[in-house]
Amino acid sequence: MKTTKVYFKVFMLLINMVSYSQYREILVLDSTTKLPIETVNIYYPEIQEGTFTNADGKANIRIWDNDLKISHIAYQERIINAKNLQTSNIVYLIPKLINLDEVVVGSFNLNKALLFVLKNYENLYENKAFEKECNFKETLSIDNKLKRLILTKVNWWSKSYKIKHLSDLKMRLGAIDYNINNPMDVFTDIPKENIPSNSGFINTKNLISSIYLNSFLVNFIKYNPDLEAVVENSTENELIVSFTSDWKRTYSYSYRSKGKIIFDKKTKAIISFIYEVENKNRITKNFTVRGHKEFSYETINSVSKLNFRKNTSNQWALNSFEVSADFNITYNDSIHQGNLKNNLFVLKNTQIEKVKNVGLINLSKPIYQNLPKDNITTANSILLSKEENDFIEGK
């Protein structure tokens, strides 16, 4: 009889473990508009594991018996127990309230605020060795149609969230969900010119230097000495500052900078950074290899976005990163609009001093050129949107 009771307890324990480790699809909506919210972070703070919503507001999350933190930079944070998702999988977020009585629209000494962050960087941001399990996502669209979709796991190890040399970090390739890289179909009369390697990419070394906020800020301050910054608005815990520069002229084109930075009021740390560079007449002319026909490539803009969250050591840690570029390709008197986007979503964070040199990404190549052709599916990845699923299925 005692043996039977022991077996029964073990059996019930296994059932509980299975039920709590199942996956559940979540839909996150704006409480006012009822529209889906993209890039909402759904995260278990205790185990430092989570995911993000897609363009349809959907995410797939493993159910543990822990509290879930559901957050977005523009919305009030919610904390719920994951077990509650068994009864309803729809979560509504309320937009953050602006404290109008605190808002003073006026000039802001942005350079001083950025230098404070750099001076206190190791106290504000995680300063121990870590490995982050991430989703890397790359998309390329031409004339509003997807041509490239890559979704893969990348394990990012670093001595700390501060970079001096590329040797301070290691990027290891993980499981690959999708790797589709179709021709652009711009050179319609010369099909062999449409090979994927001609379709452009974001330099991996530049991508790495932008992921680290200290490197990002040094370059930002260097190339933007004369910014006009104003306090845009304020919430209870955050100060939102917008900035813009005058148009500047290089030897062949004009450009200006603009964007928005959100500071944590208590620590004065940067918790969100959006940086856009707009261009005028930044055009490069070239010729096709076959037929020697002229075409032009115009860079319209580039946008970088960094978002942070608190870790278990009460320091700020990178949560997500995005870099994108809009461009035009003109060929045979036709203008083709394009967009190239790279995202890095942090799914899990672990403090670890060393990792093995297995599956390292060659940082001198674009990430998509490091990938094998075979796909290895994994349930932990972010969900594809309906548009992306249609692309995968060839619709």
C-alpha positions in Angstrom: 0.0 0.0 0.0 2.8 2.4 0.9 4.5 1.6 -2.4 1.3 2.4 -4.3 1.1 5.8 -2.5 4.7 6.6 -3.4 4.0 5.8 -7.1 0.9 7.8 -7.0 2.7 10.9 -5.6 5.4 10.6 -8.2 2.8 10.2 -10.9 1.0 13.4 -9.8 4.3 15.2 -9.6 5.1 14.3 -13.2 1.7 15.4 -14.3 2.2 18.8 -12.6 5.6 19.2 -14.2 4.2 18.4 -17.7 1.2 20.7 -17.2 3.5 23.6 -16.1 6.0 23.1 -18.9 3.4 23.2 -21.7 3.4 26.1 -24.2 0.6 28.5 -24.5 -0.2 31.1 -27.2 -0.8 34.6 -25.9 -2.5 37.5 -27.6 -1.6 41.0 -26.3 -3.9 43.9 -27.2 -4.1 47.6 -26.5 -6.8 48.1 -23.9 -8.2 51.1 -25.7 -8.0 50.3 -29.4 -8.1 46.5 -29.0 -5.3 46.4 -31.6 -2.4 43.9 -31.3 0.9 45.2 -29.8 4.2 44.1 -31.3 7.4 43.4 -29.4 5.8 43.1 -26.0 8.2 41.3 -23.7 6.7 38.3 -21.8 9.2 37.3 -19.3 9.8 35.3 -16.1 12.0 37.5 -13.9 12.9 34.7 -11.5 14.3 32.4 -14.1 15.3 35.1 -16.7 13.4 33.5 -19.5 10.8 34.8 -21.9 9.7 35.7 -25.4 8.2 38.6 -27.5 5.0 39.2 -29.4 5.0 39.3 -33.2 3.3 41.8 -35.5 0.0 40.2 -34.8 0.4 40.6 -31.0 0.9 36.9 -30.5 3.6 34.9 -28.6 4.2 31.4 -27.6 5.3 31.0 -23.9 6.3 28.0 -21.8 4.0 27.8 -18.8 5.8 27.6 -15.4 4.3 28.1 -12.0 5.9 31.6 -11.8 4.9 35.2 -12.2 5.1 36.6 -15.7 6.1 40.2 -16.3 4.4 41.6 -19.5 6.0 44.9 -20.6 6.3 47.3 -23.4 8.0 50.7 -23.3 4.8 52.5 -24.2 2.5 50.6 -21.8 2.0 50.0 -18.2 3.6 46.8 -17.0 1.5 43.9 -15.9 2.4 41.0 -13.7 0.3 37.8 -13.8 0.8 34.2 -12.7 1.3 32.0 -15.8 -1.3 29.6 -14.5 -4.0 32.2 -15.2 -3.3 31.9 -18.9 -4.9 28.4 -18.8 -8.3 30.1 -18.6 -7.8 33.1 -20.9 -4.9 33.8 -23.3 -5.8 37.4 -24.0 -3.8 40.1 -22.1 -4.7 43.8 -22.3 -2.1 46.5 -21.7 -2.9 50.1 -20.7 -1.0 52.9 -22.3 1.3 54.8 -19.9 -0.1 58.0 -18.5 1.7 61.2 -19.0 2.0 63.4 -16.0 1.1 66.7 -17.7 1.8 68.7 -14.6 5.4 67.6 -14.6 6.0 68.1 -18.3 8.1 71.2 -19.1 8.8 71.3 -22.8 12.1 73.0 -23.1 15.8 72.5 -23.9 17.6 69.5 -22.3 21.4 69.1 -21.9 21.5 65.7 -23.7 25.3 65.6 -24.0 25.6 65.9 -20.2 23.1 63.1 -19.6 24.8 60.8 -22.1 28.3 61.5 -20.5 26.8 60.7 -17.1 25.6 57.3 -18.4 29.1 56.5 -19.8 30.8 57.6 -16.6 28.5 55.4 -14.4 28.1 52.7 -17.0 29.4 49.7 -15.0 27.1 50.5 -12.1 24.1 51.1 -14.3 24.4 48.1 -16.7 25.2 44.4 -16.1 28.9 44.1 -15.5 29.4 40.3 -15.1 30.0 37.7 -17.8 26.8 36.4 -19.3 25.4 34.2 -22.0 22.1 35.3 -23.6 20.0 32.9 -25.7 18.6 35.1 -28.4 16.4 35.0 -31.5 18.1 36.7 -34.5 15.7 37.7 -37.1 16.4 39.2 -40.5 13.9 40.3 -43.1 14.3 41.8 -46.6 11.3 43.3 -48.4 11.1 44.6 -52.0 8.0 46.5 -53.0 6.3 45.4 -49.8 6.9 41.7 -50.5 9.1 39.6 -48.4 12.2 38.2 -50.1 14.3 37.1 -47.2 13.3 35.6 -43.8 15.8 34.3 -41.4 14.9 33.2 -37.8 17.6 31.4 -35.8 18.9 31.0 -32.3 22.1 32.9 -31.4 23.9 32.4 -28.1 25.7 35.7 -27.2 28.4 35.4 -24.6 30.3 38.4 -23.3 32.7 39.3 -20.5 30.2 42.1 -19.6 27.8 44.5 -21.3 30.8 46.7 -22.3 32.9 46.1 -25.4 36.4 47.3 -26.1 37.4 44.6 -28.6 35.6 41.9 -30.6 37.5 39.3 -28.5 35.3 40.4 -25.6 32.4 38.4 -27.0 31.4 35.2 -28.8 28.4 34.6 -31.0 27.4 31.0 -31.4 24.9 29.7 -33.9 22.0 27.7 -32.4 18.9 26.0 -33.8 17.6 27.4 -37.1 13.9 27.8 -37.6 13.7 29.4 -41.1 16.3 30.4 -43.7 14.6 31.5 -46.9 16.5 33.9 -49.2 14.8 34.5 -52.5 15.9 36.6 -55.4 14.9 40.3 -55.4 13.4 40.2 -58.9 14.5 43.8 -59.6 16.5 43.0 -62.7 13.6 41.4 -64.5 15.4 41.2 -67.9 18.6 39.8 -66.4 17.4 37.0 -64.0 20.9 35.9 -63.0 21.6 39.3 -61.5 18.9 38.7 -58.9 20.9 36.2 -56.8 20.5 36.6 -53.0 24.1 37.7 -52.5 23.3 40.9 -54.5 20.4 41.8 -52.3 22.3 43.6 -49.5 23.0 43.0 -45.8 23.9 44.8 -42.6 27.6 44.5 -41.7 27.9 42.1 -38.7 30.7 44.0 -37.1 28.7 47.2 -37.2 25.7 45.4 -35.8 27.8 44.1 -32.9 29.2 47.6 -32.1 25.6 49.0 -32.0 24.4 46.2 -29.6 26.6 47.5 -26.9 25.4 50.8 -25.5 28.8 52.1 -24.5 30.1 51.7 -28.1 26.8 53.0 -29.5 27.0 56.2 -27.3 30.6 56.9 -28.1 29.8 56.9 -31.8 26.6 58.8 -31.3 28.3 61.6 -29.4 31.1 61.7 -31.9 28.9 62.2 -35.0 26.2 64.3 -33.3 28.0 67.2 -31.5 25.2 69.8 -32.2 21.9 68.2 -31.3 18.8 70.1 -30.2 17.1 68.1 -27.4 13.9 68.8 -25.6 11.9 67.1 -22.8 8.9 65.7 -24.7 7.0 64.3 -21.8 7.2 62.5 -18.5 5.7 59.6 -16.7 6.0 58.7 -13.0 9.4 56.8 -13.5 10.6 58.0 -16.9 11.7 61.1 -18.7 11.2 61.1 -22.5 13.6 63.3 -24.5 13.4 63.9 -28.3 16.3 65.2 -30.3 17.0 66.4 -33.8 19.9 68.0 -35.7 20.1 70.4 -38.6 20.7 69.0 -42.1 24.4 68.6 -42.8 26.1 68.3 -46.1 28.8 65.8 -47.1 30.5 65.8 -50.5 27.6 64.1 -52.2 24.5 64.0 -50.0 22.7 65.6 -47.0 21.7 64.0 -43.7 20.3 64.7 -40.3 19.7 62.8 -37.0 16.6 62.6 -35.0 15.2 60.2 -32.3 14.0 59.7 -28.8 15.6 58.6 -25.6 13.9 57.4 -22.4 15.7 57.9 -19.2 14.9 56.1 -15.9 14.3 59.0 -13.5 15.8 57.2 -10.4 19.1 55.9 -11.9 19.3 58.3 -14.9 20.1 55.3 -17.0 19.0 55.0 -20.7 16.2 52.4 -20.9 15.2 53.0 -24.5 17.0 54.6 -27.4 15.6 55.3 -30.9 18.1 56.8 -33.4 17.2 57.6 -37.0 19.5 59.1 -39.7 17.6 60.6 -42.6 19.4 61.1 -46.0 18.8 63.2 -49.0 20.3 62.2 -52.4 22.5 59.5 -50.9 22.7 57.6 -54.2 25.3 55.2 -55.5 25.3 54.3 -59.2 26.5 50.9 -60.4 26.3 48.5 -63.4 25.1 45.0 -63.7 27.7 42.3 -64.2 25.7 40.9 -67.1 24.8 43.4 -69.8 26.6 46.3 -68.1 23.3 48.1 -67.5 23.2 51.1 -65.1 21.2 51.0 -61.8 21.2 53.2 -58.7 20.9 52.5 -55.0 19.5 55.2 -52.7 19.7 54.9 -48.9 16.6 56.7 -47.5 17.2 56.2 -43.8 18.6 53.9 -41.1 17.0 53.4 -37.7 18.5 51.8 -34.5 16.4 50.8 -31.5 17.7 49.5 -28.1 15.5 48.5 -25.2 16.5 47.5 -21.7 15.0 45.7 -18.6 16.2 45.2 -15.0 18.0 41.9 -14.3 18.2 39.9 -11.0 21.1 42.1 -9.9 19.0 45.2 -10.3 21.1 46.4 -13.2 19.9 47.3 -16.7 20.3 44.6 -19.4 19.7 44.6 -23.1 16.2 43.3 -23.8 15.9 43.8 -27.6 17.7 45.4 -30.5 16.7 46.5 -33.9 18.4 48.1 -36.9 16.7 48.7 -40.2 17.2 50.6 -43.4 14.8 51.9 -46.1 16.2 52.1 -49.7 15.3 52.5 -53.3 16.7 50.7 -56.3 16.1 52.3 -59.7 16.5 50.2 -62.8 15.0 50.5 -66.3 13.2 53.7 -65.1 11.4 51.8 -62.4 11.8 52.5 -58.7 11.7 49.6 -56.3 11.3 50.3 -52.6 13.1 48.1 -50.1 13.5 47.5 -46.4 16.2 45.5 -44.6 15.7 44.8 -40.9 17.7 42.9 -38.3 16.3 42.1 -34.8 17.9 40.5 -31.7 15.4 39.4 -29.1 16.9 38.2 -25.7 15.0 35.1 -24.6 17.1 33.9 -21.7 19.9 35.2 -19.7 22.5 33.1 -17.7 25.6 34.3 -15.8 28.5 32.2 -16.9 32.2 32.8 -17.0 33.3 30.7 -20.0 31.7 29.0 -23.0 33.1 26.6 -25.6 34.3 27.7 -29.0 31.7 25.6 -30.8 29.6 26.9 -33.7 31.1 30.4 -33.6 29.7 32.9 -36.1 32.3 34.4 -38.5 31.8 38.1 -37.7 33.4 39.1 -41.0 30.4 37.7 -42.9 26.7 38.7 -42.8 24.9 36.4 -40.4 22.8 34.8 -43.1 25.9 33.6 -44.8 26.8 31.6 -41.7 23.7 29.5 -41.8 23.3 26.1 -43.3 20.4 25.4 -45.7 18.7 22.8 -43.4 16.1 24.1 -40.9 15.9 22.9 -37.3 12.6 23.9 -35.7 12.3 24.8 -32.1 9.3 25.7 -30.0 11.1 28.4 -28.0 11.3 30.9 -30.8 9.2 33.9 -31.4 6.1 33.3 -33.6 5.9 34.4 -37.2 3.3 36.8 -38.3 0.5 35.9 -40.7 2.4 37.7 -43.5 5.6 35.8 -42.7 3.8 32.5 -42.5 2.3 33.1 -45.9 5.8 33.8 -47.3 7.1 30.6 -45.8 4.2 28.7 -47.4 4.7 30.4 -50.8 1.4 32.2 -50.8 
